[in-house]
């Protein structure tokens, strides 16, 4: 599966400890089109680099992806 255009759910729903980013807040590295500005760069956290889009996590829409990833985040804390 390819990343969905203008989604960014994986950069909003989960917490990203290495960036001090709380769950549910936009990552400071998301641009206006919800694309990662540090994608492919050394400063990109390993947790981000290890995430691969899959229908199980991304669903059928951006809204569904946010719901799924938010639920997963809350169930791991």
N, C-alpha and C positions, 0 to 999 in steps of 0.2 A: 504494500500500500504506500502511496505517496502522501506527503503532507498536504492537507487541504489548504487552498488559498485563503488568506485572511482569517486564519483560525487562531493560532496562538494559545489554545487551551492548555497545552502542556507547559506553557510558560506563565500561566495564570493560576490554575487550580492547585498544583502541588507547592509545598514549601521547598525551597532550595537552600539548604543550610550553608553551603559554601558561599552563597551570595547574600546571606542574611535576609532572604526573601520569604516572608510569611505566606502561608497558603491563602489563596483567594486574591492575592494582589498581583498586578501586572509586573513582570520582570522589567527592570530598568533597561534591559538590553533589547526589548521589543521596539520595533519601529512602528510607524503609523499604519503599515499594512500587516501588522502582527507577524513580522519576520524577525528572526534573531539576527542582531547586528554583529554578534561574535561567532556565528555559525562557522565551523571549520577553523577557528583560530585557537591558539594555545590557551587563552584565558577562559575558554568555554569549559564549564565544570564537567567532570566525568559523568555525573548523574544525567546531565543533559545530553551528552554525547552518546550515552548508552541507551537512551530512550529511542525506540523505533516505532513509527506509527503502525498500528494494527487495528483492525476493525473492532476487536474486543475492547480496546481502550478509547478509540476515536469515534465509534458509532457511525451514524449516517449523516451527521451534521455537526457544526461547531457547537451548537447548544447541547447536543447529546454528548459530545466529547467533554464539555465542561461539567455536565452532570456526572458522568462516569468517573472522571478523574477526581472530582470533588469528593464523591462517595469513597473512592479508593483511598484518598488522602485521609479522610476522617476515620476510616476503618483501621488505619495503621497507627493511629495515635491513641 
